[in-house]
Amino acid sequence: MPPFRGNPRSPWARFCQNRRAVACLFLLCLELLLVFLLPPLMGLEPNVSDLEAGFWAPPSPAHWLGTDDVGRDLLARLLCGGQVSLLIGLSAAAISAALGVPLGLLAGYRRGAWELWLMRLADIVQSFPSIILVLCLVALVGPSALNIVLVLGLLGWTGIARLVYGNTLTVRDQEYVVAARALGASRGFLLRRNVLPNVVAPVWCSIPLRAGRAILSESSLSFLGVGIRTPQASWGSLIQAAADLTVLTSRPWAWIPPSLCIIFTVLCLAVIGDGLRDALDPRSRRLPD
């Protein structure tokens, strides 16, 4: 790619030097545009059955990915299911960051009771097998997209809080923070202007990874039958609907596309997270790809 014109030391310039990360960011943005714009532009209806095409019809000009067990267009359900899966992944990661960052700051800067109770709560949450805990909570509150987002987001704060907490312990005793405190800076000013900008960089790196994990968790829940349920679609529910030996062996168009979409999206998010880590770490000396 052409060289970045601007400050070569800026995080964005370093990120642009990582060709794999930039390519994955471009592909992920393209995927977002496709799943959100193609259904209305092409007039695709994910819940309308085509009785003329029949059930489990193979791919054809009328239905590019065929139809499912009740005659619904699988391309429409794949794109609309992508909207649900992507929104769940990104929203859950955003909620985890919104909770984890302030709680980690409080525990690391205030110490004392804040540190004791918040970190012990994080230990308790992380001591449970995550998939079992998510399964129980989703089954308790009900299998809907909103409930899955809330459960994944509220349970995902612990990792981010620990990350911010550890960095805050280091930054709070730095000379510039001690000097600002001696000059009479308020606690809110210190946290907002001196501590937060120096501890938030790893959070940006972890958000794409947590979004990928949330997509995998939603797909696992839907595949196990406690996630997104018909008529609403997601990539996991599409795979679950095709979880039959006959479908798996004779109708690959029903399960291969959503499986590839999950793999592709999670891999792109992982590469973007690695690129952000290298771009935001001033000690990184990795050569550009």
N, C-alpha and C positions, 0 to 999 in steps of 0.2 A: 504494500500500500504506500501511497506517497507520504513523505515525511510530514509530521504534524507541525504546522506553523503557529508558533506561540511560545509560551514559556516552556522550555524542554524539561524543566524540573517539576512542573505542576503534575498532580496525580492524574489528570485527564490525559496529559501528553504521554505519561508513562503507560497508562492503560492502552492508549492508541498504538503503542509500539508492540503490544502483544497481539499478534495477528489472530491467533486462535480465539482469544477472548472477544476481540472486535467482531470476528466472523460469527461467533455464537450469539453475541448481542444483536447483531443484524438479523440473524435467523430467528431469534426469539421474538423480536419486534415484528418480523414478517408473519410469524405464526399468530401473534396476537391480532394483527390486521386481518388475516384470513378467517380466523374463527369468529370474529365479531362483525366483519363486513360482508363476507360471502353469503351467509343465510339470507339477509334482507335483499341483497343485490340479485341473488339467483332465485329468490322466492321459495326457499327451501322450508318445508314444514316438518319438524321432527316427530310430530304426533299424529300425522295423517296417514292412514293406510291406503295403499294402492291395490285394490282388489283385482284389477286387471293384470297387474304384474304378478300377483300371487305371493305366497309365503316362501321365504328363503330363496327368492329369485336371485340368480347369479348377476354379476355386473353386466350392465347394458348401457346404451346411450341415454336411456331414460333414467336409469339409476346407476350411477358410476360405481358405487360400491355394493350394489345389490340391495335386497330388502331383508328385514328380520322376520321373526316368527309370526308377526301379525301384519306384515306387508308394509312396514314403515321404512322410509328411505334411510339407509345406513350412513350415507354421506351427510345428510342433514343432522342425524343424531350424533355423528362424530364431531361435527363442527359445534353444535350446541352443547354437547357434552364437554368439549374443550373449553367453552366459556365457563362452565361450572367448575371444572377441575382447576383451571388457571386462577379463577377468582378465589377459590378456596385456598389454594396454595399461597398466593400473594397476600390475601387478607389475613390469613393465620400468621404469616411471618411478620406482617406489620403490627398486629396486635401483640405478638410476643415481644417485639422490639419496643413498642410503646410502653409496655409494662416493665420489661426487664431493665431498660436503661435507667429510669428514675429510681427503681428499687435498688439496683446495684450501686448507684451513686450515693444513696442514703446510707446503705450498709457500709460502704467503704469510707465515706467521709465522716459520718457521724459516729461510727463505731458503737460501742456500748450495746444497749438493748436492741437498737436497730440491726446491728451486725448479728447478734445472737439469734434473734427470732427469724429474721429474713433468711439467713443462711441455713438455719436448722429446718425451716420450712422448705427451702430448696432441696436439702438433703432428703427430706421425707418424700417429696414428689419424685425425685430422681431415683429413689430406692425401689419404686414399683416398676415392673416391666411395662414399658410405654404402651405397647399395643394392647395389652390386657386392660390397662387403666383407661385408655381411650375407648375400647370396646364397651367397658362397663358404663362409662359416663354417657356415651352416645346412646346406648340402649336405655339408659335411665331417662334422659331428657328427650329422646325421640330422634329418629333418623331424618334430619332435614339439613339442607345446605347451611343455613344459619347456625344451627346447633353444632354442626361439625366444625365450622369456622371458629366458633366460640370455644369449644372444647380444645381444639388443637392450639389456638392462640393462647388460652389461659394456662395450658400445661407447658407451653414452650418457653415461657419467660425465664425459667430457672437457668438454662444454659447461658442466655444473654446476660442475666443478672450476675452470674458468677464471673463472666468475662469482664464486665464493667467493674465489678467489685475488686477483682485482682488488680486491674490497671489503676483504679482510683487509689488503692493503698500505696502504690508507687508514686503517683503524681501528687498526692496531698502533702507530701513531705519535701517536694522539690523547692529549690530556693526561691523561684519566682512566686510560688504560691505562699510560702512563708512571708516573703516581703510584702505581697499584697495584703495578707492578713495583718501584718504589723502596721501597715498604713491605714488600717481601719476599714478595709473593704468588707462588705456584708457577706454573709454565708451564701445568699442567693447569687450575688455578683461573682463570687469565687467559683461557685459551681457552674454558672452559666458561661463565664468568660475565660476562666483559667483551667478548670478541671475537665468539663465536658468536651471541649474541642480536642483534648489530648487523649481521651479514652474511647471516643466514639468510632474511631477508624476501624477497629476489628469488628464492630457491629455491622458496618456496611458490608464487610466481607462475608459475614455469617448469614445475612438476610437471604441472598439467593440460595444458599445451601438449605436453609430452613424452609424456604418455599418449595424446593424440590422434595424435601422430606414430607412436607404436608401433602403434596400431590400424591406421593407414594402411600401415605397413611390413608388418605381419602379413597384411593384405589383399592387398598386392602380392605377397608371397611365395606365398600360397595361390593367387592368380590365375595366377602363373607356374608352379605345379605343384611348388614346393619347400617349401611351408608345411604347413598342416593338411591331412591327407588323409582320404579316406573310409575307414571309416564315420563318423569324427568330423567334426563340422561347425563351420564358422566363417563369418562374413559373407563373407570373401574366397573361401572354397572354394565357397560357394553360387553366387557370381557366376561362378567358374571353371567350375562344372558346367553353367551356362547359356550358356557362351561358344560358342554355335553360331548360325549365321545363322538357321536355322529357329526356334530357341528365342527368339532376340532379337526376331524379327519377329512370331511368332505366339503366343508364350507369355510375355508381359511379367510375369505374376504370379510367374515363377520368378526374375527378376533385379532387378525394381524395388524390392521390399521390402528386401532386404539392402543395396542401393545407398543407399536413403533412410536406412536405419539408420546406415550409416557416415557419411554427410554430416551427419545430425542430431547424432550423438554428437560428432564432431570439432568442429562449430560450437559446440555447448554448452560443450565443454571450453575452446575458445578464448575465448569470452565470459567464462567463469568465471575464466580466467587474467587477462584484462584487468581484471575486477572486483577480483581480489586485488591486482593491481599498484596500482590506484588507492587501495585501502583501506589498503595497507601502506606506501605512499609518503607520508611526512609533508609533502612538498613539493607533493603533488598538489593542484591547485586546481580540478579539474573539478567542474562542477555536477552534482548528481544528476539522473538521467534523469526 
